[in-house]
Amino acid sequence: MQAGQLRCATWNVHRAKGRDGKVDPHRVVDAIDQGLAPLNMDILALQEADGECRPHARIFDMQDIAARTGLEYIHDPAMRWGSDSDGFLGTILFLAPSLPRLHADLIDLPGHCHRGAVAVETRCGNRPVRIMSTHLSLSQPLRIIQMRVIGQYLRRRPQMQTILLGDLNEWRHWGGLMFNRRLVGTALRGPVRPTFPSTRPLLPLDRIMTDAPGEVHQMRAVKTPKIAVASDHLPLEAIVTVP
């Protein structure tokens, strides 16, 4: 990847339950290996990658994913829901070794179901950048409230370019109020590509976005035969500039 660019990918892996109804963690890891690892990613965000109910137990072999992608699994014990979990409410981040972890937080989000975000401040070259991954509610009013909480978090932290990626569950291409600058405090933008359902994608539930002066380029939903059957979502990948 060129200087000032980060190749990002995000995938809701549906707790390893495929379109055929089978729960097969190895199939998901093989799909990452064959469909995503060759992209030479700098950032990989997974959602629904831990169990749905407490203790949100681990499902996948994190070290195997790290080895196949060349990325680092960033969740030390303080960055997990609990000792039985690999991530925070199913959200897990992997980062390239060249991206140092300078600061990290877990953000609780309100809602009927447990939701949360993972935020990591790093540096791309000599430029600070914040990476946030989350899985938002199916409810539009709750998504607005959750994005407001994320906006409040951003206001408390040092100003820097932010990359937001994950399953935002927003089916409308224009995004609505949840991405309003007055609500979030910054203008998060990015192209839109349908990712759900994986067999015949119609809805752009997954997003990769950033704020000025960064831009999102070459976005596409990644579809291979193994990926299409391994989850009900397709992974999304794009290049984000960090000027």
C-alpha positions in Angstrom: 0.0 0.0 0.0 1.2 3.5 -0.8 2.2 6.0 1.9 -0.9 7.8 3.1 -3.3 5.0 2.2 -4.9 2.3 4.3 -6.6 -0.7 2.8 -9.6 -1.5 5.1 -12.0 -4.4 5.2 -15.1 -5.1 7.3 -17.2 -8.2 7.6 -20.2 -9.3 9.7 -19.4 -13.0 10.0 -22.8 -13.9 11.6 -21.3 -15.9 14.4 -20.0 -18.4 11.8 -23.6 -19.3 10.8 -23.6 -19.6 7.0 -26.4 -19.2 4.5 -27.0 -22.9 4.6 -27.7 -22.8 8.4 -24.5 -24.5 9.4 -22.2 -23.0 12.0 -18.7 -23.5 10.8 -15.9 -21.2 12.1 -13.3 -22.9 10.0 -15.2 -22.1 6.8 -15.2 -18.4 7.8 -11.4 -18.4 8.5 -10.8 -20.2 5.1 -13.0 -17.5 3.4 -10.9 -14.8 5.0 -7.7 -16.6 3.9 -8.8 -17.0 0.3 -10.9 -13.9 -0.2 -9.5 -11.1 2.0 -5.9 -12.0 3.0 -4.6 -11.6 -0.6 -5.8 -7.9 -0.5 -2.9 -7.1 1.9 -5.2 -5.3 4.3 -4.0 -2.7 6.9 -7.3 -2.9 8.9 -9.7 -5.8 9.3 -12.9 -5.3 11.3 -15.2 -8.2 12.2 -18.6 -8.0 13.7 -20.7 -10.8 15.3 -17.4 -12.6 15.9 -18.2 -13.6 19.5 -21.2 -15.3 20.9 -24.5 -13.3 21.0 -25.3 -13.9 24.7 -23.2 -13.6 27.8 -20.4 -14.4 28.3 -20.1 -13.6 24.6 -17.8 -16.6 24.2 -15.1 -16.8 21.6 -15.9 -18.6 18.3 -12.8 -18.2 16.1 -9.1 -18.8 16.4 -7.7 -15.2 16.5 -4.1 -16.3 16.1 -5.0 -18.3 13.0 -6.7 -15.3 11.5 -3.7 -13.1 12.4 -1.3 -15.6 10.8 -3.3 -15.9 7.6 -3.7 -12.1 7.1 -0.4 -10.9 8.5 -2.3 -8.5 10.8 -2.1 -8.2 14.6 -5.0 -9.1 16.8 -5.2 -6.0 19.1 -7.5 -7.1 21.9 -5.5 -7.5 25.0 -7.6 -8.5 28.1 -8.6 -4.9 28.7 -10.1 -4.7 25.2 -12.5 -7.6 25.5 -16.0 -8.0 27.0 -14.6 -10.6 29.4 -12.2 -13.5 29.8 -14.3 -15.8 27.6 -14.5 -13.3 24.7 -12.1 -12.4 21.9 -13.6 -8.9 21.3 -16.1 -6.4 22.6 -19.7 -7.5 22.0 -18.7 -9.3 18.9 -16.6 -6.5 17.4 -12.9 -7.4 16.8 -10.1 -5.4 15.1 -6.9 -6.5 13.5 -4.3 -3.9 12.5 -1.1 -4.0 10.4 2.1 -4.2 12.4 3.0 -0.8 11.0 0.1 0.9 12.8 1.0 1.4 16.5 -1.7 1.3 19.1 -1.3 4.7 20.8 -4.7 4.8 22.6 -7.7 2.5 22.7 -11.2 2.6 24.1 -14.4 0.5 24.3 -17.6 2.4 23.9 -20.9 1.1 25.3 -23.8 2.0 23.0 -27.5 2.1 24.2 -30.1 -0.2 22.8 -32.3 -3.2 23.4 -29.5 -5.6 22.4 -25.9 -5.1 23.6 -24.0 -2.9 21.2 -20.6 -1.4 21.4 -17.7 0.2 19.4 -14.0 -0.3 19.5 -11.8 2.8 18.9 -8.0 2.8 18.4 -5.9 5.8 17.8 -2.8 5.1 15.7 -0.5 6.7 13.2 -0.2 6.3 9.5 3.3 7.6 8.6 3.4 10.8 10.6 -0.4 11.4 10.6 -2.6 10.5 13.5 -5.7 8.6 12.6 -8.5 7.0 14.6 -10.1 3.7 13.6 -13.5 2.8 14.9 -15.5 -0.4 14.3 -19.0 -1.0 15.5 -22.3 -2.9 14.9 -25.3 -0.6 15.2 -28.9 -1.4 16.0 -31.6 -2.6 13.5 -33.8 0.3 14.8 -33.4 3.6 13.1 -34.1 5.7 16.2 -31.6 3.7 18.2 -28.9 4.1 15.4 -29.3 7.9 15.7 -28.8 7.7 19.5 -25.8 5.4 19.1 -24.2 7.7 16.5 -24.8 10.6 18.9 -22.9 8.6 21.6 -20.1 8.0 19.1 -20.1 11.7 18.3 -19.8 12.6 22.0 -16.9 10.3 22.3 -15.1 12.0 19.3 -15.6 15.4 20.9 -13.8 14.2 24.0 -10.8 12.8 22.2 -8.0 14.7 20.3 -9.0 15.9 16.9 -7.7 13.6 14.1 -9.0 11.9 11.0 -11.5 9.1 11.9 -12.2 6.0 9.9 -15.5 4.3 10.9 -16.2 0.8 9.6 -18.6 -2.0 10.4 -22.2 -3.2 10.1 -24.1 0.1 10.5 -27.4 -1.5 9.6 -28.4 1.6 7.5 -30.2 0.3 4.4 -30.7 3.8 2.8 -28.0 5.0 0.5 -28.2 8.5 1.8 -27.9 7.5 5.4 -30.4 9.8 7.0 -30.0 11.7 10.3 -27.5 9.2 11.8 -24.7 10.7 9.7 -25.7 14.3 10.2 -22.7 16.5 11.0 -24.5 18.3 13.8 -25.3 15.0 15.4 -21.8 13.3 15.0 -19.7 16.4 15.1 -17.8 15.5 11.9 -18.8 14.7 8.3 -18.3 11.0 7.8 -18.6 10.0 4.1 -17.9 7.0 1.9 -19.3 5.3 -1.2 -22.2 2.8 -0.8 -22.2 -0.8 -1.9 -24.8 -3.5 -1.2 -23.6 -6.3 1.0 -26.7 -8.0 2.3 -27.9 -10.7 1.7 -24.7 -12.3 0.6 -26.2 -14.5 -2.1 -27.9 -11.5 -3.8 -26.9 -8.3 -2.2 -29.4 -5.5 -2.2 -28.9 -3.5 1.0 -25.7 -1.4 1.9 -25.7 -2.4 5.6 -21.9 -2.4 5.9 -20.0 0.8 5.5 -16.4 2.2 5.4 -16.4 6.0 6.0 -14.0 8.7 6.9 -14.1 12.5 7.5 -12.3 15.3 5.8 -9.6 15.5 4.6 -9.5 11.8 4.0 -11.4 10.0 1.2 -12.6 6.5 0.5 -11.7 5.0 -2.9 -12.1 1.7 -4.8 -14.8 0.4 -2.5 -16.3 -3.0 -3.4 -18.1 -5.9 -1.8 -16.0 -9.0 -2.0 -17.8 -12.1 -3.2 -16.3 -15.5 -3.7 -18.2 -18.8 -3.5 -16.8 -19.5 0.0 -17.6 -16.0 1.3 -21.1 -16.0 -0.1 -22.0 -19.2 1.9 -20.0 -18.5 5.1 -22.1 -15.5 6.3 -25.3 -13.6 5.4 -23.2 -10.5 4.7 -20.5 -9.9 2.2 -17.3 -8.2 3.3 -16.6 -4.7 2.2 -13.2 -3.4 1.3 -11.8 0.0 0.3 -8.8 2.3 0.3 -8.9 5.2 2.7 -6.5 8.1 2.1 -4.7 9.7 5.1 -3.3 12.9 3.6 
